[in-house]
């Protein structure tokens, strides 16, 4: 069992880390508190010199590195109640573990 855990850790270290910023798409919600996740990712992407996001299935995504880790930043283009669909697509495509997923959202 210990060997299995060590192997899984090695795979996780090499796999993509996914950071999803939750919000609602569209101009109507652009500066609302519900888009805290979107706004946080925008700042992160700019500070880390990530390229402009591109459309991937139900999200806008950009890829880069943070402290040597491969990272995907994702803005789901579904509304908040359906963001799980977009997250599942990203985890599946990048073969990432839920342990390597960070979700940023407004919790008010």
C-alpha positions as CSV (number, residue, x, y, z in Angstrom):
1,X,0.0,0.0,0.0
2,X,2.8,2.4,0.8
3,X,4.3,1.9,-2.7
4,X,0.9,2.7,-4.2
5,X,0.7,6.0,-2.2
6,X,4.2,7.0,-3.3
7,X,3.4,6.3,-6.9
8,X,0.2,8.3,-6.7
9,X,2.2,11.2,-5.2
10,X,4.7,11.1,-8.0
11,X,1.9,11.2,-10.6
12,X,0.1,14.0,-8.8
13,X,3.4,16.1,-8.7
14,X,3.7,15.8,-12.5
15,X,0.0,16.3,-13.3
16,X,-1.7,19.6,-14.0
17,X,-3.0,21.6,-11.1
18,X,-6.4,23.2,-12.0
19,X,-7.6,26.5,-10.4
20,X,-11.2,27.3,-11.2
21,X,-12.6,30.8,-10.5
22,X,-16.3,30.7,-10.2
23,X,-18.6,33.4,-11.5
24,X,-21.4,34.1,-13.9
25,X,-20.6,34.9,-17.5
26,X,-21.8,38.1,-19.2
27,X,-21.6,41.8,-18.8
28,X,-24.5,41.9,-16.3
29,X,-22.4,40.1,-13.6
30,X,-19.0,41.5,-14.5
31,X,-18.3,43.4,-11.4
32,X,-20.6,41.7,-8.9
33,X,-19.4,39.9,-5.8
34,X,-20.5,36.6,-7.4
35,X,-17.6,37.0,-9.8
36,X,-14.9,37.1,-7.2
37,X,-13.5,33.9,-8.6
38,X,-13.3,35.3,-12.1
39,X,-11.7,38.5,-10.8
40,X,-9.1,36.6,-8.7
41,X,-8.0,34.5,-11.7
42,X,-7.7,37.6,-13.9
43,X,-5.3,39.1,-11.4
44,X,-3.4,35.8,-11.0
45,X,-3.1,35.4,-14.8
46,X,-1.8,39.0,-15.3
47,X,0.7,38.7,-12.4
48,X,2.0,35.4,-13.7
49,X,2.1,36.5,-17.4
50,X,-0.3,33.8,-18.5
51,X,-1.6,34.2,-22.1
52,X,-5.1,35.3,-22.9
53,X,-7.7,32.7,-22.1
54,X,-9.1,30.6,-25.0
55,X,-12.4,28.7,-25.2
56,X,-12.2,25.0,-24.2
57,X,-15.6,23.3,-24.0
58,X,-17.6,25.0,-21.2
59,X,-14.7,27.2,-20.0
60,X,-12.2,29.8,-20.8
61,X,-8.7,28.5,-20.0
62,X,-5.1,29.5,-19.9
63,X,-2.0,27.4,-19.0
64,X,1.3,28.3,-17.4
65,X,3.4,27.6,-14.3
66,X,3.3,28.7,-10.8
67,X,6.4,27.8,-8.6
68,X,7.3,25.1,-11.1
69,X,3.9,23.5,-11.1
70,X,1.9,23.2,-14.4
71,X,-1.3,25.1,-13.8
72,X,-4.5,25.6,-15.7
73,X,-6.6,28.6,-14.8
74,X,-10.3,28.2,-15.8
75,X,-13.3,30.4,-15.9
76,X,-16.4,28.2,-16.4
77,X,-18.8,29.8,-18.8
78,X,-21.8,28.1,-17.3
79,X,-23.7,29.8,-14.6
80,X,-22.7,29.0,-11.0
81,X,-25.2,26.2,-10.5
82,X,-23.7,24.3,-13.5
83,X,-20.0,24.9,-12.9
84,X,-19.5,21.3,-11.8
85,X,-20.0,20.3,-15.4
86,X,-17.1,22.5,-16.5
87,X,-14.9,21.3,-13.6
88,X,-15.6,17.6,-14.5
89,X,-14.6,18.3,-18.1
90,X,-11.3,19.9,-17.1
91,X,-10.4,17.2,-14.6
92,X,-11.1,14.5,-17.2
93,X,-9.2,16.2,-20.0
94,X,-6.1,17.0,-18.0
95,X,-6.2,13.7,-16.1
96,X,-6.0,15.6,-12.8
97,X,-7.0,14.5,-9.4
98,X,-9.6,16.3,-7.3
99,X,-6.8,16.8,-4.8
100,X,-5.1,19.0,-7.4
101,X,-8.1,21.2,-7.9
102,X,-8.6,24.6,-6.3
103,X,-11.9,26.4,-6.6
104,X,-12.1,30.1,-5.9
105,X,-15.6,31.6,-5.2
106,X,-17.6,34.2,-3.3
107,X,-18.9,32.5,-0.1
108,X,-21.0,35.4,1.2
